[in-house]
Amino acid sequence: MKKLVISIFSATLLLSACSNSNDGEEEVKEVKQDKSMTSESLIDEVVANNQDVISYEERGTLTMNDEDELNFIVTIDNDENVKFEVDASDSVFTLYDVNGEKKVLTNGEFETSDIELNPLTYSELVEKLKELPKGDLKTDKDVYVITYDLLTIEDLSIFSNELASNLQDYDVENLSLTLQVNADYKVVRADVEGTLSDDKENYDIKGFATFENIGEVEQIEVPKGE
């Protein structure tokens, strides 16, 4: 089940991103929904306004049956170096892929790694949103809110072959993705919720992801002396 949970999380929440954190001093812009605006046209604006943006810091959390299952931070700099931090119930580790050097820090021990992370840049992430079906579009003061029923997607392998394969072993009652987009056409929050079951148990899955420091991440370095 844990393998399925992680595949749902990576295939849905990794599509999303948000703008730099508001420190409380910047003016909050309200959004307005024109009659002609659809979820598709809004996503087109998101893509157009984020071309060639590479770096970001993503923070995500997933829970299953109201118990913490997985927390992670993914950081990509403008040279596409990557730092991937995971805090799960049974392990804590950090992966580095910096200038071709791959190392993993697991429970305090550094080792050379051959794991390929292959993360998407920020512009690639928002480009992937165009593969989503038409969503339900509403406004809530300073954000547009798009809700997608992921079960309407006939072929989930457009996001992840692993997700499509793993879901075959479960009865999926619902699986939804909600995105919040601000007035600057940045996706500021994403939430995923689902209910699945097998012969033994029902599983309520909830997760969210945010991105920070978009386009402003400093160069990642592998710690020295390790």
Backbone as CSV, one residue per row, in Angstrom:
resi,resn,N_x,N_y,N_z,CA_x,CA_y,CA_z,C_x,C_y,C_z
1,MET,0.823,-1.210,0.000,0.000,0.000,0.000,0.856,1.259,0.000
2,LYS,1.957,1.203,0.728,2.820,2.386,0.794,3.339,2.760,-0.583
3,LYS,3.661,1.758,-1.414,4.141,2.017,-2.767,3.087,2.755,-3.577
4,LEU,1.824,2.373,-3.420,0.733,3.050,-4.124,0.582,4.481,-3.640
5,VAL,0.641,4.681,-2.329,0.498,6.021,-1.765,1.532,6.967,-2.350
6,ILE,2.778,6.525,-2.394,3.846,7.372,-2.909,3.655,7.638,-4.393
7,SER,3.183,6.648,-5.156,2.987,6.864,-6.587,1.853,7.837,-6.860
8,ILE,0.784,7.802,-6.045,-0.301,8.770,-6.179,0.219,10.171,-5.902
9,PHE,0.991,10.271,-4.848,1.530,11.578,-4.455,2.416,12.166,-5.541
10,SER,3.352,11.371,-6.036,4.302,11.882,-7.021,3.637,12.189,-8.344
11,ALA,2.618,11.419,-8.712,1.984,11.609,-10.011,1.017,12.773,-10.037
12,THR,0.526,13.190,-8.878,-0.443,14.277,-8.851,0.135,15.561,-8.299
13,LEU,0.683,15.517,-7.106,1.153,16.751,-6.487,2.400,17.300,-7.147
14,LEU,3.201,16.482,-7.767,4.388,16.999,-8.426,4.047,17.750,-9.708
15,LEU,2.774,17.781,-10.064,2.359,18.599,-11.198,2.222,20.054,-10.801
16,SER,2.228,20.332,-9.516,1.808,21.645,-9.075,2.951,22.461,-8.529
17,ALA,2.719,23.764,-8.373,3.745,24.638,-7.826,3.098,25.901,-7.317
18,CYS,3.857,26.676,-6.536,3.318,27.927,-6.059,4.383,28.987,-6.053
19,SER,3.962,30.214,-5.924,4.898,31.324,-5.990,5.637,31.489,-4.682
20,ASN,6.595,32.442,-4.659,7.348,32.707,-3.441,6.415,33.064,-2.298
21,SER,6.799,32.700,-1.086,5.940,32.948,0.071,5.705,34.443,0.261
22,ASN,4.492,34.811,0.634,4.160,36.195,0.916,4.537,36.486,2.356
23,ASP,5.341,37.523,2.592,5.808,37.807,3.950,4.853,38.681,4.732
24,GLY,3.686,38.969,4.146,2.681,39.737,4.853,2.733,41.212,4.532
25,GLU,3.799,41.673,3.839,3.931,43.077,3.526,3.482,43.404,2.098
26,GLU,3.426,42.399,1.234,3.023,42.614,-0.140,1.499,42.681,-0.249
27,GLU,1.051,43.452,-1.217,-0.379,43.594,-1.432,-0.946,42.310,-2.026
28,VAL,-2.047,41.847,-1.485,-2.716,40.662,-2.008,-3.684,41.092,-3.107
29,LYS,-3.534,40.519,-4.291,-4.366,40.885,-5.420,-5.573,39.957,-5.516
30,GLU,-6.757,40.541,-5.634,-7.940,39.722,-5.840,-7.992,39.283,-7.299
31,VAL,-8.617,38.156,-7.534,-8.744,37.642,-8.896,-10.174,37.823,-9.373
32,LYS,-10.332,37.936,-10.687,-11.653,38.062,-11.293,-11.778,37.053,-12.415
33,GLN,-12.905,36.378,-12.455,-13.131,35.354,-13.466,-14.003,35.906,-14.582
34,ASP,-13.409,36.106,-15.767,-14.181,36.518,-16.922,-15.099,35.394,-17.365
35,LYS,-16.197,35.764,-18.027,-17.158,34.756,-18.474,-16.528,33.759,-19.438
36,SER,-15.543,34.212,-20.202,-14.915,33.343,-21.194,-13.812,32.466,-20.612
37,MET,-13.432,32.702,-19.348,-12.322,31.949,-18.756,-12.742,30.533,-18.412
38,THR,-11.911,29.576,-18.773,-12.098,28.171,-18.422,-10.851,27.677,-17.705
39,SER,-10.911,26.477,-17.169,-9.716,25.923,-16.525,-8.588,25.779,-17.541
40,GLU,-8.944,25.428,-18.793,-7.924,25.274,-19.831,-7.255,26.600,-20.172
41,SER,-8.033,27.661,-20.318,-7.445,28.954,-20.667,-6.614,29.506,-19.516
42,LEU,-7.023,29.218,-18.271,-6.251,29.654,-17.121,-4.895,28.937,-17.078
43,ILE,-4.895,27.639,-17.326,-3.640,26.890,-17.340,-2.743,27.376,-18.478
44,ASP,-3.320,27.745,-19.617,-2.522,28.308,-20.712,-1.796,29.572,-20.250
45,GLU,-2.471,30.403,-19.449,-1.843,31.612,-18.919,-0.714,31.266,-17.937
46,VAL,-0.943,30.241,-17.133,0.085,29.794,-16.183,1.343,29.371,-16.946
47,VAL,1.161,28.586,-17.996,2.299,28.110,-18.787,3.019,29.279,-19.454
48,ALA,2.247,30.190,-20.049,2.834,31.320,-20.762,3.630,32.244,-19.847
49,ASN,3.214,32.345,-18.587,3.866,33.263,-17.655,5.014,32.624,-16.875
50,ASN,5.316,31.365,-17.166,6.382,30.689,-16.422,7.360,29.951,-17.323
51,GLN,7.504,30.410,-18.539,8.429,29.775,-19.462,9.875,30.014,-19.032
52,ASP,10.700,29.009,-19.218,12.145,29.082,-18.959,12.501,29.260,-17.487
53,VAL,11.551,29.080,-16.576,11.863,29.132,-15.139,12.331,27.741,-14.707
54,ILE,13.459,27.681,-14.037,14.054,26.384,-13.696,13.918,26.048,-12.216
55,SER,14.440,26.910,-11.348,14.633,26.520,-9.946,13.396,26.716,-9.085
56,TYR,13.334,25.949,-8.011,12.247,26.038,-7.032,12.581,25.140,-5.843
57,GLU,11.831,25.325,-4.777,11.884,24.432,-3.616,10.474,23.944,-3.346
58,GLU,10.290,22.662,-3.384,8.973,22.057,-3.166,8.916,21.385,-1.806
59,ARG,7.819,21.613,-1.087,7.598,20.969,0.202,6.271,20.219,0.152
60,GLY,6.321,18.944,0.467,5.109,18.140,0.377,4.901,17.241,1.570
61,THR,3.644,16.941,1.843,3.262,16.044,2.940,2.097,15.177,2.485
62,LEU,2.147,13.920,2.845,1.062,12.990,2.528,0.662,12.236,3.778
63,THR,-0.645,12.117,4.018,-1.131,11.305,5.138,-2.081,10.239,4.632
64,MET,-2.114,9.121,5.336,-3.028,8.032,5.007,-3.757,7.642,6.276
65,ASN,-5.098,7.654,6.225,-5.918,7.362,7.405,-5.509,8.233,8.588
66,ASP,-5.261,9.529,8.291,-4.935,10.543,9.295,-3.640,10.275,10.050
67,GLU,-2.754,9.471,9.479,-1.450,9.239,10.080,-0.369,9.729,9.112
68,ASP,0.657,10.398,9.645,1.741,10.879,8.801,2.410,9.704,8.094
69,GLU,2.559,9.836,6.792,3.173,8.770,6.018,4.468,9.219,5.358
70,LEU,4.466,10.445,4.840,5.623,10.889,4.078,5.712,12.407,4.059
71,ASN,6.911,12.930,4.328,7.207,14.348,4.177,8.444,14.467,3.309
72,PHE,8.469,15.433,2.397,9.655,15.578,1.572,9.877,17.028,1.154
73,ILE,11.123,17.321,0.806,11.512,18.614,0.240,12.373,18.335,-0.986
74,VAL,11.980,18.888,-2.119,12.778,18.779,-3.333,13.268,20.172,-3.701
75,THR,14.580,20.328,-3.880,15.155,21.614,-4.247,15.931,21.458,-5.549
76,ILE,15.660,22.327,-6.504,16.369,22.337,-7.786,16.917,23.738,-8.010
77,ASP,18.211,23.840,-8.335,18.782,25.162,-8.589,18.777,25.471,-10.086
78,ASN,19.290,26.616,-10.459,19.229,27.050,-11.856,20.184,26.292,-12.775
79,ASP,21.048,25.449,-12.195,21.893,24.556,-12.987,21.304,23.147,-13.042
80,GLU,20.073,23.004,-12.524,19.350,21.734,-12.463,20.025,20.705,-11.562
81,ASN,20.810,21.175,-10.585,21.270,20.303,-9.509,20.099,20.055,-8.559
82,VAL,20.111,18.907,-7.895,18.947,18.499,-7.112,19.345,18.044,-5.709
83,LYS,18.519,18.420,-4.738,18.595,17.896,-3.372,17.212,17.383,-3.003
84,PHE,17.123,16.120,-2.585,15.840,15.477,-2.307,15.870,14.933,-0.890
85,GLU,15.077,15.532,0.004,15.033,15.147,1.413,13.719,14.428,1.708
86,VAL,13.799,13.270,2.361,12.610,12.475,2.681,12.614,12.112,4.161
87,ASP,11.476,12.310,4.799,11.288,11.910,6.191,10.046,11.027,6.229
88,ALA,10.258,9.728,6.226,9.165,8.760,6.268,9.173,8.068,7.617
89,SER,8.172,7.247,7.840,8.029,6.608,9.151,9.176,5.655,9.461
90,ASP,9.778,5.057,8.428,10.809,4.056,8.661,12.197,4.483,8.214
91,SER,12.349,5.684,7.654,13.666,6.117,7.219,13.707,7.625,6.993
92,VAL,14.904,8.173,7.144,15.167,9.576,6.844,16.402,9.610,5.961
93,PHE,16.296,10.225,4.777,17.467,10.265,3.906,17.442,11.511,3.032
94,THR,18.634,11.882,2.530,18.793,13.013,1.626,19.617,12.578,0.428
95,LEU,19.093,12.817,-0.762,19.806,12.508,-1.997,20.333,13.787,-2.616
96,TYR,21.572,13.735,-3.109,22.164,14.854,-3.833,22.531,14.402,-5.238
97,ASP,22.216,15.214,-6.233,22.701,15.018,-7.594,23.215,16.383,-8.042
98,VAL,24.513,16.619,-7.825,25.124,17.933,-8.026,26.316,17.805,-8.967
99,ASN,26.228,18.449,-10.109,27.316,18.442,-11.100,27.765,17.026,-11.435
100,GLY,26.781,16.128,-11.544,27.069,14.744,-11.902,27.476,13.861,-10.742
101,GLU,27.656,14.440,-9.560,28.022,13.668,-8.373,26.768,13.289,-7.605
102,LYS,26.565,11.992,-7.398,25.375,11.497,-6.723,25.760,10.883,-5.376
103,LYS,25.159,11.405,-4.301,25.401,10.866,-2.971,24.087,10.793,-2.205
104,VAL,24.030,9.869,-1.245,22.848,9.740,-0.408,23.284,9.727,1.052
105,LEU,22.593,10.492,1.866,22.820,10.535,3.310,21.653,9.817,3.973
106,THR,21.921,8.654,4.567,20.874,7.849,5.193,21.205,7.630,6.658
107,ASN,20.326,8.124,7.528,20.519,7.959,8.968,21.936,8.327,9.404
108,GLY,22.434,9.445,8.858,23.731,9.962,9.274,24.916,9.437,8.502
109,GLU,24.724,8.506,7.563,25.819,7.912,6.801,25.752,8.334,5.340
110,PHE,26.912,8.844,4.793,27.013,9.268,3.401,27.526,8.112,2.544
111,GLU,26.895,7.885,1.387,27.344,6.870,0.448,27.165,7.375,-0.980
112,THR,27.963,6.843,-1.891,27.764,7.136,-3.307,26.484,6.462,-3.775
113,SER,25.735,7.131,-4.656,24.446,6.607,-5.103,24.387,6.560,-6.627
114,ASP,23.613,5.607,-7.147,23.367,5.543,-8.585,21.901,5.843,-8.907
115,ILE,21.163,6.380,-7.931,19.748,6.691,-8.125,19.596,7.877,-9.077
116,GLU,18.733,7.746,-10.063,18.451,8.820,-11.010,17.174,9.546,-10.570
117,LEU,17.275,10.820,-10.221,16.113,11.577,-9.767,15.291,12.122,-10.933
118,ASN,15.969,12.699,-11.929,15.306,13.228,-13.124,14.083,14.097,-12.811
119,PRO,14.223,15.110,-11.983,13.069,15.965,-11.666,12.761,16.922,-12.803
120,LEU,11.567,17.460,-12.796,11.161,18.453,-13.778,11.540,19.845,-13.302
121,THR,11.891,20.724,-14.238,12.072,22.130,-13.896,10.709,22.745,-13.635
122,TYR,10.712,23.973,-13.113,9.434,24.623,-12.812,8.576,24.784,-14.061
123,SER,9.180,25.221,-15.167,8.408,25.405,-16.397,7.882,24.076,-16.922
124,GLU,8.639,23.003,-16.744,8.173,21.679,-17.173,7.018,21.204,-16.311
125,LEU,7.061,21.526,-15.024,5.967,21.145,-14.126,4.648,21.768,-14.559
126,VAL,4.660,23.090,-14.805,3.399,23.740,-15.155,2.947,23.333,-16.548
127,GLU,3.894,22.992,-17.427,3.531,22.498,-18.761,2.734,21.205,-18.652
128,LYS,3.080,20.363,-17.668,2.368,19.099,-17.472,0.899,19.305,-17.107
129,LEU,0.561,20.471,-16.560,-0.827,20.747,-16.196,-1.746,20.741,-17.409
130,LYS,-1.211,20.965,-18.589,-2.025,20.994,-19.802,-2.575,19.613,-20.140
131,GLU,-2.021,18.571,-19.531,-2.493,17.215,-19.785,-3.701,16.851,-18.923
132,LEU,-4.049,17.725,-17.975,-5.227,17.473,-17.155,-6.505,17.709,-17.948
133,PRO,-7.593,17.021,-17.604,-8.877,17.257,-18.284,-9.464,18.598,-17.837
134,LYS,-10.590,18.967,-18.394,-11.267,20.192,-17.985,-11.670,20.079,-16.519
135,GLY,-11.389,21.142,-15.762,-11.720,21.138,-14.345,-12.822,22.126,-14.019
136,ASP,-13.297,22.045,-12.785,-14.324,22.967,-12.289,-13.622,24.215,-11.770
137,LEU,-13.874,25.375,-12.394,-13.169,26.605,-12.069,-14.054,27.545,-11.252
138,LYS,-13.526,28.027,-10.135,-14.203,29.006,-9.290,-13.168,30.020,-8.806
139,THR,-13.637,31.074,-8.118,-12.722,32.029,-7.504,-12.996,32.104,-6.011
140,ASP,-11.948,32.418,-5.252,-12.060,32.588,-3.800,-11.147,33.736,-3.393
141,LYS,-11.660,34.964,-3.497,-10.923,36.190,-3.174,-9.652,36.328,-3.995
142,ASP,-8.499,35.908,-3.453,-7.224,36.160,-4.127,-6.709,34.980,-4.939
143,VAL,-7.516,33.935,-5.135,-7.067,32.789,-5.928,-8.187,32.248,-6.815
144,TYR,-7.761,31.703,-7.950,-8.637,30.848,-8.740,-8.503,29.437,-8.168
145,VAL,-9.599,28.695,-8.131,-9.576,27.331,-7.608,-10.078,26.385,-8.694
146,ILE,-9.218,25.436,-9.085,-9.593,24.442,-10.094,-9.626,23.072,-9.432
147,THR,-10.739,22.382,-9.577,-10.872,21.031,-9.025,-11.012,20.027,-10.161
148,TYR,-10.199,18.980,-10.105,-10.201,17.936,-11.130,-10.625,16.606,-10.522
149,ASP,-11.471,15.889,-11.239,-11.792,14.508,-10.892,-10.837,13.627,-11.696
150,LEU,-9.819,13.092,-11.029,-8.792,12.334,-11.741,-9.304,11.010,-12.286
151,LEU,-10.460,10.554,-11.793,-11.014,9.302,-12.308,-11.612,9.468,-13.695
152,THR,-11.747,10.709,-14.158,-12.244,10.932,-15.525,-11.131,10.780,-16.554
153,ILE,-9.896,10.627,-16.085,-8.773,10.424,-16.999,-8.693,8.946,-17.338
154,GLU,-8.931,8.607,-18.593,-8.963,7.211,-18.999,-7.596,6.547,-18.882
155,ASP,-6.546,7.298,-19.173,-5.206,6.720,-19.164,-4.323,7.504,-18.194
156,LEU,-4.223,7.029,-16.949,-3.417,7.720,-15.939,-1.925,7.592,-16.196
157,SER,-1.542,6.783,-17.164,-0.122,6.645,-17.468,0.449,7.911,-18.086
158,ILE,-0.411,8.882,-18.475,0.118,10.152,-18.969,0.877,10.872,-17.860
159,PHE,0.577,10.526,-16.601,1.303,11.076,-15.470,2.335,10.093,-14.941
160,SER,1.952,8.835,-14.833,2.848,7.854,-14.227,2.399,6.443,-14.594
161,ASN,3.287,5.676,-15.231,2.987,4.276,-15.524,2.834,3.485,-14.237
162,GLU,3.627,3.854,-13.213,3.569,3.167,-11.921,2.219,3.374,-11.257
163,LEU,1.702,4.614,-11.303,0.396,4.898,-10.718,-0.691,4.097,-11.410
164,ALA,-0.706,4.106,-12.736,-1.729,3.381,-13.486,-1.699,1.898,-13.151
165,SER,-0.498,1.340,-12.999,-0.358,-0.080,-12.684,-0.827,-0.402,-11.270
166,ASN,-0.408,0.424,-10.301,-0.742,0.154,-8.894,-2.228,0.293,-8.603
167,LEU,-2.905,1.226,-9.259,-4.324,1.434,-8.999,-5.174,0.239,-9.419
168,GLN,-4.656,-0.601,-10.283,-5.414,-1.764,-10.736,-5.690,-2.745,-9.604
169,ASP,-4.915,-2.661,-8.532,-5.070,-3.591,-7.408,-6.066,-3.098,-6.361
170,TYR,-6.705,-1.936,-6.609,-7.591,-1.342,-5.607,-8.892,-0.868,-6.241
171,ASP,-9.942,-0.821,-5.406,-11.188,-0.168,-5.800,-11.070,1.305,-5.432
172,VAL,-11.147,2.174,-6.427,-10.962,3.605,-6.203,-12.325,4.278,-6.209
173,GLU,-12.747,4.771,-5.034,-14.044,5.442,-4.932,-13.968,6.872,-5.442
174,ASN,-12.888,7.568,-5.118,-12.706,8.938,-5.590,-11.242,9.300,-5.543
175,LEU,-10.846,10.218,-6.410,-9.469,10.694,-6.452,-9.501,12.070,-7.115
176,SER,-9.223,13.112,-6.335,-9.349,14.477,-6.848,-8.088,15.288,-6.615
177,LEU,-7.898,16.300,-7.459,-6.783,17.229,-7.351,-7.335,18.641,-7.403
178,THR,-6.944,19.483,-6.449,-7.378,20.878,-6.417,-6.165,21.786,-6.493
179,LEU,-6.199,22.740,-7.431,-5.124,23.708,-7.600,-5.623,25.100,-7.268
180,GLN,-4.778,25.910,-6.656,-5.076,27.315,-6.422,-4.081,28.163,-7.201
181,VAL,-4.594,29.105,-8.007,-3.771,29.941,-8.872,-3.994,31.397,-8.491
182,ASN,-2.902,32.151,-8.272,-3.072,33.539,-7.864,-3.164,34.485,-9.062
183,ALA,-3.236,35.782,-8.793,-3.444,36.782,-9.837,-2.247,36.916,-10.763
184,ASP,-1.081,36.440,-10.338,0.117,36.469,-11.167,0.294,35.171,-11.954
185,TYR,-0.731,34.367,-11.983,-0.729,33.092,-12.707,0.341,32.140,-12.191
186,LYS,0.484,32.107,-10.876,1.312,31.118,-10.205,0.382,30.169,-9.451
187,VAL,0.614,28.877,-9.579,-0.166,27.913,-8.809,0.381,27.917,-7.389
188,VAL,-0.424,28.352,-6.409,0.080,28.564,-5.057,-0.153,27.395,-4.103
189,ARG,-1.006,26.474,-4.493,-1.245,25.318,-3.627,-1.905,24.206,-4.436
190,ALA,-1.611,22.994,-4.043,-2.274,21.829,-4.636,-2.617,20.839,-3.538
191,ASP,-3.808,20.272,-3.613,-4.244,19.260,-2.651,-4.772,18.049,-3.407
192,VAL,-4.456,16.871,-2.911,-4.989,15.644,-3.480,-5.716,14.879,-2.382
193,GLU,-6.864,14.325,-2.724,-7.636,13.506,-1.787,-8.170,12.286,-2.533
194,GLY,-8.203,11.159,-1.841,-8.729,9.956,-2.460,-9.184,8.944,-1.436
195,THR,-10.088,8.083,-1.853,-10.545,6.961,-1.030,-10.410,5.690,-1.845
196,LEU,-9.637,4.739,-1.316,-9.395,3.483,-1.989,-9.654,2.344,-1.020
197,SER,-9.810,1.144,-1.555,-10.012,-0.014,-0.690,-9.491,-1.273,-1.375
198,ASP,-9.180,-2.261,-0.536,-8.869,-3.598,-1.035,-9.659,-4.594,-0.194
199,ASP,-9.277,-5.845,-0.226,-10.038,-6.857,0.507,-9.912,-6.713,2.019
200,LYS,-8.904,-5.953,2.469,-8.633,-5.885,3.900,-9.038,-4.572,4.550
201,GLU,-8.953,-3.458,3.812,-9.062,-2.168,4.491,-9.455,-1.062,3.517
202,ASN,-10.028,0.024,4.073,-10.255,1.257,3.315,-9.121,2.226,3.625
203,TYR,-8.773,3.042,2.628,-7.658,3.972,2.790,-8.099,5.373,2.379
204,ASP,-8.004,6.312,3.323,-8.270,7.722,3.034,-6.926,8.427,2.869
205,ILE,-6.695,8.982,1.692,-5.413,9.590,1.372,-5.578,11.090,1.191
206,LYS,-4.720,11.857,1.843,-4.737,13.308,1.716,-3.298,13.802,1.598
207,GLY,-3.095,14.799,0.765,-1.749,15.338,0.635,-1.776,16.737,0.062
208,PHE,-0.673,17.451,0.229,-0.561,18.772,-0.366,0.893,19.029,-0.725
209,ALA,1.119,19.990,-1.601,2.477,20.398,-1.969,2.498,21.890,-2.257
210,THR,3.590,22.534,-1.888,3.799,23.939,-2.204,5.210,24.116,-2.742
211,PHE,5.404,25.181,-3.514,6.743,25.508,-3.998,7.111,26.914,-3.537
212,GLU,8.410,27.108,-3.244,8.916,28.402,-2.793,10.187,28.754,-3.564
213,ASN,10.622,30.011,-3.435,11.879,30.473,-4.029,11.970,30.171,-5.519
214,ILE,10.875,30.360,-6.213,10.835,30.043,-7.635,11.790,30.954,-8.401
215,GLY,12.711,30.319,-9.138,13.692,31.052,-9.911,14.783,31.695,-9.092
216,GLU,14.786,31.471,-7.776,15.714,32.176,-6.885,16.519,31.244,-5.981
217,VAL,16.567,29.972,-6.292,17.300,29.029,-5.452,18.804,29.214,-5.647
218,GLU,19.541,29.302,-4.550,20.993,29.401,-4.620,21.587,28.046,-5.018
219,GLN,22.812,28.070,-5.516,23.449,26.848,-5.997,23.541,25.801,-4.886
220,ILE,23.135,24.585,-5.222,23.174,23.486,-4.268,24.589,22.899,-4.219
221,GLU,25.074,22.585,-3.028,26.388,21.982,-2.857,26.272,20.761,-1.947
222,VAL,27.038,19.729,-2.272,27.121,18.559,-1.391,27.973,18.943,-0.186
223,PRO,27.509,18.688,1.043,28.294,19.056,2.221,29.701,18.476,2.182
224,LYS,30.675,19.287,2.524,32.067,18.820,2.529,32.389,18.102,3.815
225,GLY,33.393,17.233,3.733,33.857,16.529,4.923,32.994,15.357,5.300
226,GLU,32.072,14.996,4.379,31.216,13.845,4.689,31.717,12.615,3.914
